[in-house]
Amino acid sequence: MNHDLVAPSLVAVVRLGTVLLTSGLTACTTHYTLPEFDALARTFWAKTIYLGEKASVYSPYDLVPTIEFANLLEEERAEVFALFGVESETPVLVYLSPNDGLGLDAEVIGDQVHVTGARTTLPGSFMGQAGGRVAQIEVAAPAILQLENGRSLSQFLGASTYRETIRHEFTHVAVNLLGLGGPDWLREGMAHYVESVSVEDGRFVLDPAPVRLRIAAILLPGIRDLDPVLEWKQSIPPVEQDGNMRAIAFTLVTFLIERERAPSLREGYERIAAYRPEQIRALQPEWSAWLASLAPPPE
């Protein structure tokens, strides 16, 4: 999901539990004493700030899980930015927003923890959003389990749980930094493409087709009119129609990327953005046949 985000200012960013400073700050226009910064930082919800070389992470977690997230964020930033040819050295700002709708369902029996389920999606809501170079990722709120022996365990979902959401939002950040425009179907379809399709040696690979695409291939080939997705505007908060429009947008962008075979993802994006609506409508039969070819054979 991509729309304007207002980044928290540095003077009101984080409730400090741990601060890791891994990169030097050399061009500050405003200076704060450490007590001043600490007092201001405690007005926000985050527990750990990680200032990495390529990403600043504002986290509700302790140090160890925050580092796990920071490593994944910098890894995905590097790959997504390389795919689009983004050369910006400015760190991406990521805040991990705790959400009670995500997490593990568990019960404590004696000194053992039994996991009974996991909530990894937010029906009727967004898992992330991005604006400019700022990304917000919804994460499970930190929880503490108390064992009978007096020990306590921190409970959270590992960073890899959010890999697809991170890739999706970093796609929006990359497109923003490149100044690329485009309608919602293109912006969201491209973000779903990058999050869903495997990458090998810097190239996207559709063999095998990702699960999301195979499901769409089963459900969507009967569509004869692409006008609804071409005119679609993402609702905030999302409505039921948005899920269907995103699915169609993902397949349409994937089809056009495969058809164009541009030498770079950025050029592919620019070529698709240049399509006129009537050109895309004319490709509907070809798109539908391509999509149907990806459906698994009937058993």
Secondary structure by P-SEA (a helix, b strand, c coil): cccccccccccccccccccccccccccccccccaaaaaaaaacccccbbbbcccbbbbcccccaaaaaaaaaaaaaaaaaaaaaccccccbbbbbbcccccccccccccccbbbbccccccccccccccccccbbbbbcccbbbbbccccbbbbbbbccccaaaaaaaaaaaaaaaaacccccaaaaaaaaaaaacccccccccccccccaaaaaaaacccccccccccccccccccccaaaaaaaaaaaaaaaaaaaaaccccaaaaaaaaaaccaaaaaaaaaaaaaaaaaaccccc
